Amino acid sequence: MNIINDCEMSKYTSFKAGGRAKALIIPETFNELKETLVKLSKSGEQYQVIGNGSNILVCDSGYNGSIVKLGFAFAGISKKGDEITVGAGALLSSVATIAMEEGLSGLEFASGIPGSIGGAVFMNAGAYEGEMKDIVKCVNLISKDGMREFTVNADDMGFAYRYCMLHDTEDVVTSVTLKLKSGKRDEIKDKMRELMERRNSKQPVSLPSAGSVFKRPAGHFAGKLIEDAGLKGLTLGGAKVSELHAGFIVNYNNATATDIIDLINVVKETVYDKFGVELEPEIMII
């Protein structure tokens, strides 16, 4: 088990910004994860489980608790027919590539999403008309207190837009079984290449960010509302509303978490004042 005390969390988040956590704990085995959760739960200490850190931001004031990170020890992948079972720490991009190599279709939409499988299930991540709920068969979980291991079928996960029941239960994904479809390797590869080119041409992939900052409001697109409000390119400290895609806030010049949070609030207030639409952040602020 790897434990980093007083950990600078900017090194472990895609925003490359933010404060320190009291400790970052990286379990190397399932038993270490279980023991960690039991110990933290009994101690009464605050703790938060994360995946690849692609959808979180730790406040500059820091987090007086432990962050438990599921890393590459939880990245195993096995295949049985048109199903693959994937550890929660595996990167979506890696799993999509392996599925392609195995001639399995259904995960192409996720090939450019930078998160882990566990985080993708938690957020019901999606892009280009695809969502995790479309391909998840079942999810293997451990309770937040580490005392119970169980499996939940996709139909019982409560999947909705950028949501599943884990937002309420805080149980931890350990692995996921995905139900894919047999396809032609070259066609799958071409689809992944096409979606990657679309992503790279329309999103600020060269700068640190956490992807789309806001959820899609009913009947609207967050990026269009932000652009129509005249906020494209707006800067605050080292944070900027992307000039390429207004739905993204990027760290373009050593932004602090405060810069990013303040800019999020400016965008929310301006869009609400102009259009009466409440934008809800998609990223998790710790």
N, C-alpha and C positions, 0 to 999 in steps of 0.2 A: 504494500500500500504506500502510495506517495502522498505525503502531507506537506503542504507549503503554508507556513504560518505568515500572517500579515501579507497576504498575496495581492499583488498588483493585478487587478482583474482586467485591465485594459489589454493585457497580453493574451487573454483567453476569450475575448469577444471580438466579433467582426467589426464593431464600431471603432476599435482601437482607442477607446476612451473610457474614463470612469475611475472610480475609487478602488480602495482595497477591501478585501474581505478578511475577517478574523483568521480564517483558514480555508485553503482549497484542499479538498480530499479527493484523491483519484484512486478508487478501488481497482485492484488488478484481477480480482476474481469475483464470482457471484457471492461466495461466502463472505468476502471482505465487504461487499456492498451491504449484505444483510446485517453483518455485525455493526457496521457503521450506522445504519439507520436505527437499529435497536439502541445503540449507545446514545446517539444524538436525541432520540425520542425520550429516553429515560432521563437524560440530563436536563431537559427543558430548554435547551439552547435553540435559538433560531437556526434553521437550515433550509437550504434550497437546492434542489437537484436540477442540473442543467445538462444539455447535450453538447453541441458544438459551439454554443455561445453566439449563434448567428441571429438571435432574436431578442437579446437582452441588453440591458444597460445598467451598470451599477453606479449609483449616485456618487458624486465626488466626496461626499461625507463618509462614504464607505458603508460596509454592511457588518454589523456586530454579531456575526454568526458564521456558520460554515457553509461553503458551497461544495456540493458533492458533484463531481463531474464524471459522467460515464464516457470513458475514452475508448481506445482501440482494443482494450481487453474485452469489450462488449461488441466487437465488430465482426464476429463469426457469421458465415453465410453457408447454408446448406440447401440443396435442391432436391425435390421429389416430384417428378412429373412436371406439371405447370405451376407448382407452388415453390416458393422459396421462403425459408425461415431465416430471419436476419436479426442479429444482435442490435440492441438499441443504440449503441455507439457508432454503428456503421454509417458512413456518409451516404446521403441520397445519391450523389453523383456516382460514387463507386458502385452502389447496388444497381443503378440504372445501367451502367456499363456492363456489369456481370450478367444482368438479365439479357441485354442485347447479345452478348457473346453466346449465351445459351439459347438464343432464338426465342426469347419470351417477351411478349409485347404487353404494354399497359403502363409502364413506368417512364415512358419517354418524356412526359410532361415535367418530370422531376429532375431530369438530368442536369439542369443548371442551377437548381436550388442548393444553396450552400450548407444546409442544416443536416442534422443526423436523423436517422429513422425514428428514434424515440421522440425527438422534438417535432418531427413532421406529423407523427400520430397525435401528439398533444395538441398541436395547432390545427389539425386537419389541413395540412399545407396543400396548396394547389397552385396551378398555373396553366394557362393555355387550355382551358376547359377540362382539366383533369384535377382530381382531388384524391387524397389518401383514402377516403372512405370508399372510393370506387374499386380499390384493389386490396384492401385489408380483409383478410379472412378471420383472424383472431389475434388477440394481443395477450402476451404473457406479462403478468404484473407482480409486483411485490408491494404490499401495503406500505404506507409512508412510515409506519413505526417498525417495519422490517419483520413483523410477526407472522405474516400470511402471504403465501404464494398462490396465485390463482390465474385462471385464463378466462377472458371475456370475449365472446363472439362479436363480430363487427356490428351486428344489429343491436347489440346491447350497449355499445360504446357511446350512444347519444351524439353521434357525429352531426355537426351543423357547420355553418360557415365559420371557419377559424376557431372551432370549439369542439370539445368532447367532454365526457363526464369527468375526466381527470382534472379539469380546472376546478372542480368542486371537491373531489375525493382526495386529490394530491397523491394518489397511488403512483408508483414509478414503473414505467415501461422497462422491461428487461429484454424482450425480444418480440418480434412480430412475424406472423406468417402472412405472406402476400399471395393472392390468387391472381395469376397472370394468364395470358393466352399464348398459345403457340403461334409463332409468326416467322417471317423470313428475315434472317439476320441483316441482310443488306437494306431491306426496307425499313427496319427498325433503326438501323444506323443512320440512314438518310433522314428520317424523321427527327432523330436527336440532333443531327447537324443543322437541320433547318430551324428547329426551335432555339438552338444555341446562337445561331446567327441573328435571329430576331431579338433574342435577349441582349446580345452584345451591342446591337445597333440602337437599341431603345432604352437601355438601362446603364447607369453609371458604374459599370463593373470594375473600373480601374481605381475607384476611390473607396475607402472604408465606409460601410453603411450597414444597416440591418434590414435591407430589402425595403419593401413597402412599409412605410411608417404607420399608415392608417388603414383600418378595415374599410371595405367598400360600403358606403352608406346606401340604404335602400333607394333604388331609383337613380343613383348617381355613380360617378367614378371620382374617387378622392383626388387623383392627379389632375383631372380636368377642372374640378372645383378650385383647387389650389392655383392652377395656371390662370383660370378666368378671374381669380381674385388679384392677379398681378403679382404673385409671390414667387414666381420662378426666378431663381438666382438670388433670392434674398439671403443675406448673410447676417449672422450674429456670432461674434467672436470667430472661432474657427469652424463653425457649422454653416452649411449652406443648403438651401432648397435646390436640388439638382436642376441644372439648366437643360439636361437631357430628358429627365422624367420628373415632373413636379411631385410625384408621389413618394420620392426618395429624399431623405436628408442625408447629406454626406459629410464626412469629416475631411475637409479639404485643407485645413491648416492647423493641425494640432489642437483640435477642438477638445474642450472639456465636456464632461457629462452635463454640466450646467448649461453650457452653450447649446447643446442639443435639446435638452428639456425646455429651455426658454424658447428656442425656435419652434419647437412643437407647439407650445402654448400660444405663441404669436400666430401661427398658422391656424390653429383651432379657433381662436377668437376672431380673426379676420374673416375666415370662411363663414362663421356663424353670423357675424355682423352683416356680411354682404348677401348671404343666401339663406340664412336661417337653418342651415344644416349643421348638425353636431357631428364632428369627426371624432371617432374613437380610436385611440392608438392601438396598433397591432403588437407593438413591441412590449416586452415586460420590463418595467423599471424596478430595480431592486434597491 
